[in-house]
Amino acid sequence: MDRSKSLIAIILSFFLWADVFGQQIKVDSIVNKPATKSLFVNAGLQYLSDLTYAGRRDATSVPVLLPSLTLISKKGFFLSAIGYFDLNGSNSQTEGISITPGYVFSFDKKKEYGGAISATKYFITDNSPIILSTFNATIDGQLYFNPANIAKLTIAASYRIGKQNENDIINDAELSKDIQITRSGKNNKGGFKITPDATLYAGTQTFTQPVDSSMTVLNNILTPASQTTPQKVKQYNLLALSGSLQLTYVIKTWQLSFTPYLIKPYNTNQNGLYFLFTTGFNVTF
């Protein structure tokens, strides 16, 4: 699961809610009622059974707890801070934080077409077991298309700046659909919904190419001083296919969620499918 993508998805869904909420205040407003808020605060806590990036996971990765705090402007600007606490038994500890400023926009009043841009700076300890420990920063952008709320197509690109100058480009294409099961609250914006999702990841990721043993023997004969250590290789490849089913329950300004994932990595030594899940809550005030 891509952490930055999930953050922007939460912010996008918040803006859809905030727009309806703001319109309701304007309709019912009288002299004694306060003006529409221009700045909102969203606080959350999320548990991830295995923190991944673009469908890839680290062999030493551990479950993590992510507290978050986001300031969101009605104009579309936001500033988010996320903490990383690994749950590694007796070795559990705080691994660091990330700071993400960004901007969410739409091309139409119904918010059926839009996107987001953001940049994230990571402050993660070098010896951390989480996969983000090699990151210095990322620059992210995405566009979404959701005509008539039939299905939502999101395309995204991320430029990852590594601590060792190993920079990568990651792209993903996501198809999702919100299905409202029950409705409650004002404007029927509360209740229970499910969101099936399929995401395809591709990009460059630096990896170590194993040495061909037959070529090693030949090289040693022809050039005794030749280097036979593995070499780092970078190329654009299909990275992973992810399927998930998000379960969300909204109670006024509270949102509770649980999402199981099945992920199939490609072009890596990680064979077969693997499972992970996320669960948590966020509240806006």
BELNOR-V66476 format. One record per backbone hydrogen bond with DSSP energy under -1.0 kcal/mol. CO is the residue of the C=O (numbers start at 1). NH is the residue of the N-H. E is the energy in kcal/mol with one decimal. If there is no record, write none. Layout:
co: [CO,CO]
nh: [NH,NH]
e: [E,E]
This chain:
co: [2,3,4,5,6,7,8,9,10,11,12,13,14,15,16,17,18,19,20,21,22,23,24,30,38,40,41,42,43,44,45,46,47,48,53,56,58,63,64,65,66,67,68,69,70,71,72,73,76,77,78,79,80,81,82,84,85,88,89,93,95,96,97,98,99,100,101,102,103,105,108,112,113,114,115,116,117,118,119,120,121,123,125,130,132,134,136,137,138,139,140,141,142,143,144,145,146,147,152,153,154,155,156,157,158,159,160,161,161,162,168,169,170,171,172,173,174,175,176,179,184,185,186,190,191,192,192,193,194,195,196,197,198,199,200,201,201,202,203,207,209,212,213,214,215,216,217,218,219,223,231,233,237,239,240,241,242,243,244,246,247,248,249,250,251,253,254,255,256,257,258,259,260,261,262,263,264,269,274,276,277,278,279,280,281,282,283]
nh: [6,7,8,9,10,11,12,13,14,15,16,17,18,19,20,21,22,23,24,25,26,27,28,33,74,72,285,70,283,68,281,66,279,64,56,53,61,87,48,85,46,83,44,81,42,79,40,76,104,73,102,71,100,69,98,95,65,91,92,86,125,84,123,82,121,80,119,78,117,115,111,146,107,144,105,142,103,140,101,138,99,97,128,133,135,163,122,161,120,159,118,157,116,155,114,153,149,150,176,145,174,143,172,141,170,139,168,136,137,165,160,204,158,202,156,200,154,198,152,194,190,188,189,184,250,181,182,248,179,246,177,244,175,242,173,239,240,171,237,233,231,216,217,218,219,220,221,222,223,226,209,207,203,266,201,264,199,262,197,195,258,193,256,191,254,284,251,282,249,280,247,278,245,276,243,274,241,271,263,261,49,259,47,257,45,255,43]
e: [-1.9,-2.0,-2.1,-2.1,-2.2,-2.0,-2.7,-2.4,-2.1,-2.1,-1.6,-1.7,-3.4,-2.2,-1.4,-2.5,-2.8,-2.0,-2.0,-1.9,-1.8,-2.0,-2.0,-1.4,-2.3,-2.9,-2.8,-2.8,-2.8,-2.5,-2.1,-3.4,-2.0,-2.2,-1.9,-2.6,-1.8,-3.1,-2.7,-1.9,-1.8,-2.7,-2.2,-2.5,-3.0,-2.2,-3.1,-1.8,-3.1,-3.3,-2.3,-2.7,-3.2,-2.1,-2.0,-3.4,-2.6,-2.1,-1.5,-2.0,-2.3,-2.5,-3.0,-2.3,-2.4,-2.8,-2.0,-2.2,-2.2,-2.5,-1.2,-3.0,-3.4,-3.1,-2.4,-2.4,-2.7,-2.8,-1.1,-2.1,-2.2,-1.2,-1.6,-1.9,-1.8,-2.4,-2.0,-3.4,-3.0,-2.7,-2.6,-2.6,-2.0,-2.5,-1.9,-2.9,-1.7,-2.1,-2.5,-2.5,-3.2,-2.5,-1.8,-2.3,-3.0,-1.9,-2.1,-3.0,-1.8,-1.3,-3.1,-2.4,-2.7,-2.7,-2.4,-2.5,-2.8,-2.2,-3.2,-2.3,-2.5,-1.7,-1.5,-1.2,-2.7,-2.6,-1.9,-2.7,-2.7,-2.1,-1.4,-2.4,-2.6,-3.1,-2.0,-2.5,-1.3,-3.5,-2.6,-3.5,-1.1,-2.0,-1.7,-1.8,-2.9,-2.1,-1.5,-2.7,-3.3,-2.5,-3.5,-2.5,-2.7,-3.2,-3.1,-2.9,-2.8,-2.6,-2.3,-2.3,-2.1,-2.6,-2.8,-2.4,-2.7,-1.6,-2.3,-1.8,-2.7,-2.1,-2.8,-2.2,-1.3,-1.6,-2.6,-2.0,-2.1,-1.2,-2.5,-3.2,-2.6,-3.0,-3.4,-2.5,-2.4,-2.4,-2.5]
